[in-house]
Amino acid sequence: MAMSAGYIFFLVVSGVALLLFLVLKLKISAFIGLLITAIYVGILAGMPLNTILKSIQEGMGSTLGFVATVVGLGAIFGQMLESSGGAESLARTLIRRFGPERASWAMVITGFIVAIPVFFDVGFIILVPILYALSRDSKRSLLYYAIPLLAGLAVAHSFVPPTPGPVAVADIINVQLGWVILFGFLLGIPTAIIAGPLWGKVISRKIELLPPDDFLNSPVTTENQGKLPSFRLIAALIGLPLLLILLNTLSGVLVDRGLLPESLFTRVVKFAGHPFTALIIATLLAIWLLCIRRNMPRQTILDLSNKALGPAGTIILITGAGGVLKQILVDSGIGKMMAESMAGSSLSPILLAWMLAAVVRITQGSATVAMITAAGIIAPILEAVNLSDPMRALVVIAIASGATILSHVNDSGFWLVGQYLRMDEKQTLQSWTVMETIIAVCGLAFTILASLFVN
């Protein structure tokens, strides 16, 4: 049915409002809330009921085929690194190499690397004793080291696949992960530096936090150093799948432009660099080098693998529901009409995507739900305006940035950070919330700047 621009605007706004009402007021799971929202939009768009059901099945199936595999493999890979002490090994080695005076830089690098395979909250909990030790030994505020670590963790977790957020968004808006990885690093590193060491230096002067009194033993000693995997091994394991995926993307670009002939070599690179293959290789190597060769019982390895899939399952289902919302917008024709109405607008897809993610994030707290909701709404628009893969990757970074903004009392991360650093709500708002907002604003600014050089 033909719809006016005003009616399309009403559908999108009321759909987001319904989702927020279901999640915030009625405390319904975001997975169910997204499905209900998709059905609501389909009905008001005039879709036949049986068509809505077909769109649900198609949207869920097409999304989960990729996301479930990548997120599941990534979760197991990260679990092996976590359980072997890989994160602690990275932190210790970097602190030793950077020295006490530049330990804050070591922490932002540690956070950035660790968050690529390991979930944000897990990475923080593993490394927080090292923050206590650094603060105790240097007599500096805990925030001097905590903010850089948190910034590195938050940026990589939102910007760099194979973490679930950017993987899900990349799949929904149909962009190669290689481009997202490339821009995630290029734009994420300066963002993490500004929000981490630079902001940490400022806020640590205003808020003096000491390590908790019950902290007795420093993990930054050599007592257990021999039991941890080496820094080089952990860095190589994390870098391997990223390198394979990037090589796949690069070879694809060279072949498409006629700069490299298609051959057995390019086909092998394409196969090995597909996210499925790259993560299978990395996960098997992690199991062998970090678990089996270190005499970890095989039953323990199986238990760790099953444990990793628990939190991954929730993210996978929410992502599938986001794919359903996207499919409803496509099949109802709303996406095409939105793109046509935007054609004469001065609002860029990057800014629109950032704003959508930011609104949902501020209102309901979950960065994952904000990213997936924004991706589901913006995806049909991108299909109609025919953006290149690099530009689509920048939209992914914009969504990730918007979904990071203004973490406050409705975000579990707000309470996690406050609890472990022993801060009250005011101190958490002054430090953590401002840091998250710096990431969101810098991410948007760098994304817009990069878009000037990408076509």
Backbone hydrogen bonds, N-H to C=O, Kabsch-Sander energy under -0.5 kcal/mol:
donor,donor_aa,acceptor,acceptor_aa,energy
8,I,4,S,-2.3
9,F,5,A,-2.3
10,F,6,G,-2.2
11,L,7,Y,-2.5
12,V,8,I,-2.4
13,V,9,F,-2.6
14,S,10,F,-2.9
15,G,11,L,-2.1
16,V,12,V,-2.3
17,A,13,V,-2.5
18,L,14,S,-2.6
19,L,15,G,-2.2
20,L,16,V,-2.4
21,F,17,A,-2.4
22,L,18,L,-2.6
23,V,19,L,-2.4
24,L,20,L,-3.0
25,K,20,L,-0.6
25,K,21,F,-1.4
26,L,21,F,-1.9
28,I,22,L,-2.9
33,G,29,S,-2.9
34,L,30,A,-2.5
35,L,31,F,-1.5
36,I,32,I,-2.6
37,T,33,G,-2.4
38,A,34,L,-2.3
39,I,35,L,-2.2
40,Y,36,I,-2.6
41,V,37,T,-2.6
42,G,38,A,-2.3
43,I,39,I,-2.5
44,L,40,Y,-2.3
45,A,41,V,-1.5
46,G,43,I,-1.6
47,M,42,G,-2.5
52,I,48,P,-1.9
53,L,49,L,-1.9
54,K,50,N,-1.8
55,S,51,T,-2.3
56,I,52,I,-2.1
57,Q,53,L,-2.1
58,E,54,K,-2.7
59,G,55,S,-3.0
60,M,56,I,-2.4
61,G,57,Q,-2.5
62,S,58,E,-2.6
63,T,59,G,-1.3
64,L,60,M,-2.5
65,G,61,G,-1.7
66,F,63,T,-0.8
67,V,63,T,-2.0
68,A,64,L,-1.6
69,T,64,L,-0.6
70,V,66,F,-2.2
71,V,67,V,-3.0
72,G,68,A,-2.0
73,L,69,T,-2.3
74,G,70,V,-2.7
75,A,71,V,-2.3
76,I,72,G,-1.9
77,F,73,L,-2.6
78,G,74,G,-2.5
79,Q,75,A,-2.1
80,M,76,I,-2.0
81,L,77,F,-1.7
82,E,78,G,-2.6
83,S,79,Q,-2.8
84,S,80,M,-1.4
85,G,82,E,-1.3
86,G,81,L,-2.3
87,A,81,L,-0.5
89,S,85,G,-2.2
90,L,86,G,-2.2
91,A,87,A,-2.2
92,R,88,E,-2.7
93,T,89,S,-2.3
94,L,90,L,-2.4
95,I,91,A,-2.4
96,R,92,R,-2.2
97,R,93,T,-2.2
98,F,94,L,-2.8
99,G,95,I,-2.2
102,R,99,G,-0.8
103,A,100,P,-1.2
105,W,102,R,-0.8
106,A,102,R,-1.4
107,M,103,A,-2.0
108,V,104,S,-1.7
109,I,105,W,-1.9
110,T,106,A,-2.4
111,G,107,M,-2.7
112,F,108,V,-2.2
113,I,109,I,-2.4
114,V,110,T,-2.9
115,A,111,G,-2.1
116,I,113,I,-1.0
118,V,114,V,-2.0
123,G,119,F,-2.6
124,F,120,F,-2.3
125,I,121,D,-2.3
126,I,122,V,-2.4
127,L,123,G,-1.7
128,V,124,F,-1.6
130,I,127,L,-1.0
131,L,127,L,-1.2
132,Y,128,V,-2.0
133,A,129,P,-2.2
134,L,130,I,-2.4
135,S,131,L,-2.5
136,R,132,Y,-2.5
137,D,133,A,-2.7
138,S,134,L,-2.2
139,K,135,S,-1.5
140,R,135,S,-0.5
142,L,209,L,-2.3
144,Y,141,S,-1.6
145,Y,142,L,-1.1
146,A,142,L,-2.4
147,I,143,L,-1.8
149,L,145,Y,-1.7
150,L,146,A,-3.0
151,A,147,I,-2.7
152,G,148,P,-2.4
153,L,149,L,-2.5
154,A,150,L,-3.0
155,V,151,A,-2.6
156,A,152,G,-2.0
157,H,153,L,-2.2
158,S,154,A,-1.4
159,F,155,V,-2.9
160,V,156,A,-2.0
163,T,160,V,-1.3
167,V,163,T,-1.6
168,A,164,P,-2.7
169,V,165,G,-2.4
170,A,166,P,-2.5
171,D,167,V,-1.9
172,I,168,A,-2.3
173,I,169,V,-2.4
175,V,170,A,-2.1
179,W,176,Q,-0.6
180,V,176,Q,-1.2
181,I,177,L,-3.0
182,L,178,G,-2.3
183,F,179,W,-2.5
184,G,180,V,-2.6
185,F,181,I,-2.0
186,L,182,L,-2.5
187,L,183,F,-2.7
188,G,183,F,-0.5
188,G,184,G,-1.2
189,I,185,F,-2.1
191,T,187,L,-1.2
192,A,188,G,-2.8
193,I,189,I,-2.0
194,I,190,P,-2.2
195,A,191,T,-2.5
196,G,192,A,-1.7
198,L,193,I,-2.0
199,W,194,I,-1.2
200,G,196,G,-3.3
201,K,197,P,-1.8
202,V,198,L,-1.3
203,I,199,W,-2.8
204,S,200,G,-1.9
205,R,201,K,-0.5
205,R,202,V,-0.9
206,K,202,V,-0.6
206,K,203,I,-0.6
207,I,203,I,-2.2
208,E,206,K,-0.5
209,L,207,I,-0.8
215,F,212,P,-1.7
216,L,214,D,-0.7
221,T,219,P,-1.8
225,Q,222,T,-0.8
227,K,224,N,-1.4
228,L,224,N,-0.5
228,L,225,Q,-1.2
234,I,230,S,-2.1
235,A,231,F,-2.8
236,A,232,R,-2.4
237,L,233,L,-2.4
238,I,234,I,-2.3
239,G,235,A,-2.4
240,L,236,A,-2.0
242,L,238,I,-0.8
243,L,239,G,-2.8
244,L,240,L,-2.4
245,I,241,P,-2.3
246,L,242,L,-2.4
247,L,243,L,-2.5
248,N,244,L,-2.0
249,T,245,I,-2.1
250,L,246,L,-2.7
251,S,247,L,-2.9
252,G,248,N,-2.0
253,V,249,T,-2.1
254,L,250,L,-2.4
255,V,251,S,-2.4
256,D,252,G,-2.5
257,R,253,V,-1.8
258,G,255,V,-1.3
259,L,254,L,-2.2
260,L,254,L,-1.3
267,R,263,S,-2.1
268,V,264,L,-2.3
269,V,265,F,-2.5
270,K,266,T,-2.3
271,F,267,R,-2.1
272,A,268,V,-3.1
273,G,269,V,-2.3
274,H,271,F,-1.0
278,A,274,H,-3.0
279,L,275,P,-2.1
280,I,276,F,-2.1
281,I,277,T,-2.6
282,A,278,A,-2.2
283,T,279,L,-2.7
284,L,280,I,-2.5
285,L,281,I,-2.3
286,A,282,A,-2.4
287,I,283,T,-2.5
288,W,284,L,-2.3
289,L,285,L,-3.3
290,L,286,A,-2.3
291,C,286,A,-0.6
291,C,287,I,-1.0
292,I,287,I,-2.7
293,R,288,W,-2.7
295,N,292,I,-1.8
296,M,291,C,-2.9
301,I,297,P,-1.9
302,L,298,R,-2.2
303,D,299,Q,-2.5
304,L,300,T,-2.6
305,S,301,I,-2.1
306,N,302,L,-2.4
307,K,303,D,-2.3
308,A,304,L,-2.1
309,L,305,S,-1.1
310,G,306,N,-0.5
310,G,307,K,-1.1
312,A,308,A,-1.0
313,G,309,L,-1.9
314,T,310,G,-1.0
315,I,311,P,-1.4
316,I,312,A,-2.5
317,L,313,G,-2.2
318,I,314,T,-2.2
319,T,315,I,-2.4
320,G,316,I,-2.3
321,A,317,L,-2.2
322,G,318,I,-1.9
323,G,319,T,-2.0
324,V,320,G,-1.6
325,L,321,A,-2.0
326,K,322,G,-2.0
327,Q,323,G,-2.3
328,I,324,V,-2.4
329,L,325,L,-2.0
330,V,326,K,-2.1
331,D,327,Q,-3.1
332,S,328,I,-2.1
333,G,330,V,-0.9
334,I,329,L,-0.6
335,G,329,L,-2.5
337,M,333,G,-2.0
338,M,334,I,-2.9
339,A,335,G,-2.2
340,E,336,K,-2.4
341,S,337,M,-2.3
342,M,338,M,-1.8
343,A,339,A,-1.2
344,G,340,E,-0.5
345,S,342,M,-1.8
348,S,346,S,-0.5
352,L,348,S,-2.5
353,A,349,P,-2.7
354,W,350,I,-2.1
355,M,351,L,-2.5
356,L,352,L,-2.5
357,A,353,A,-2.2
358,A,354,W,-2.5
359,V,355,M,-2.5
360,V,356,L,-1.9
361,R,357,A,-2.5
362,I,358,A,-2.7
363,T,359,V,-1.9
364,Q,360,V,-2.6
365,G,360,V,-0.5
365,G,361,R,-2.2
370,A,366,S,-1.9
371,M,367,A,-2.6
372,I,368,T,-2.4
373,T,369,V,-2.5
374,A,370,A,-2.2
375,A,371,M,-2.3
376,G,372,I,-2.4
377,I,373,T,-1.7
378,I,374,A,-2.5
379,A,375,A,-2.2
382,L,378,I,-2.0
383,E,379,A,-2.0
384,A,380,P,-1.5
385,V,381,I,-2.1
386,N,382,L,-1.1
387,L,382,L,-1.0
392,R,388,S,-2.4
393,A,389,D,-2.5
394,L,390,P,-1.8
395,V,391,M,-1.6
396,V,392,R,-1.9
397,I,393,A,-1.9
398,A,394,L,-2.3
399,I,395,V,-2.6
400,A,396,V,-2.5
401,S,397,I,-2.4
402,G,398,A,-2.7
403,A,399,I,-2.2
404,T,401,S,-1.6
405,I,401,S,-0.6
405,I,402,G,-0.8
407,S,404,T,-0.5
411,D,408,H,-2.3
414,F,411,D,-0.8
415,W,411,D,-1.0
416,L,412,S,-2.3
417,V,413,G,-2.5
418,G,414,F,-2.0
419,Q,415,W,-2.5
420,Y,416,L,-2.3
421,L,417,V,-2.1
422,R,419,Q,-0.7
423,M,418,G,-2.6
428,T,424,D,-2.2
429,L,425,E,-2.3
430,Q,426,K,-2.2
431,S,427,Q,-1.6
432,W,428,T,-0.8
433,T,428,T,-2.0
434,V,429,L,-1.0
435,M,431,S,-2.1
436,E,432,W,-2.5
437,T,433,T,-2.0
438,I,434,V,-2.4
439,I,435,M,-2.1
440,A,436,E,-2.0
441,V,437,T,-2.6
442,C,438,I,-2.9
443,G,439,I,-2.6
444,L,440,A,-1.9
445,A,441,V,-2.6
446,F,442,C,-2.9
447,T,443,G,-1.8
448,I,444,L,-2.6
449,L,445,A,-2.2
450,A,446,F,-2.5
451,S,447,T,-2.0
452,L,448,I,-0.8
452,L,449,L,-0.9
453,F,450,A,-1.7
454,V,451,S,-0.7
